[in-house]
Amino acid sequence: MTATLRNLETQDDSSIVREIQAALHALKFGSVEITVHNGQVVQIERKEKFRLQSPAGRSGQ
């Protein structure tokens, strides 16, 4: 897991939307959580899940 700090003063609506789009890019299973404080987006968190399947013809032993 990594965290990146961004300067809130230089964030406009379009750059926030780009950050959200980047978090959604190539996400197949998971979630994107947007945290708002005092009417401003302060955090965007991406949680990704990887679904594993057992090989064909084998039961879950």
N, C-alpha and C positions, 0 to 999 in steps of 0.2 A: 504494500500500500504506500502511495506517495501523496504528499501534500505540497501544494504550490501556493505561495502568497501572491496576491494581485493587489494593486493600489486601487482602492475604491474611488478616489477622486477622479481618476482617469477613465472610469467605467461609465459608458453611456448605454442606453437601452440596446442599441444594435450590437455592441461588443458583448453584452450579457447574453443576448440571444445566440450569438456565435459560440459562446462558451457552453451553453445548453446543447446546441446542435452538436458540438464536438463530443460532449458526454454521451449523446445518443448514438453517435456514429458507430456502426457495426455492432451495436448491442442487440443480441438475440434473446437472451433471457436475463432479466434483472430489473433494476430500477434506477431512476435518477431522482434524487431528493434535492429540492431547492429550499434553502433556509432564508427567511426574510426577517429582518429586525428593523424596527422603526421605518417600515415602508421601503427598505432597500434590500436587495439580494446580497447576502453576506457569505453564503456558502453554497456550493453545488457539489453534491456527492454522488458518485456512480458506484453501484454495487452490481457486479456481474456474476451470474451463476453459470456453471458448466455442467451440462447434463451428460451423464455417461450411460452408455447402453452396453449390455452384455453381448458378447459375440453371438451370431445367429446359431440356433440349434442347441444352445446351452442354457440351462435354467440357472437361476440364482442360487448356487450352492456355496 
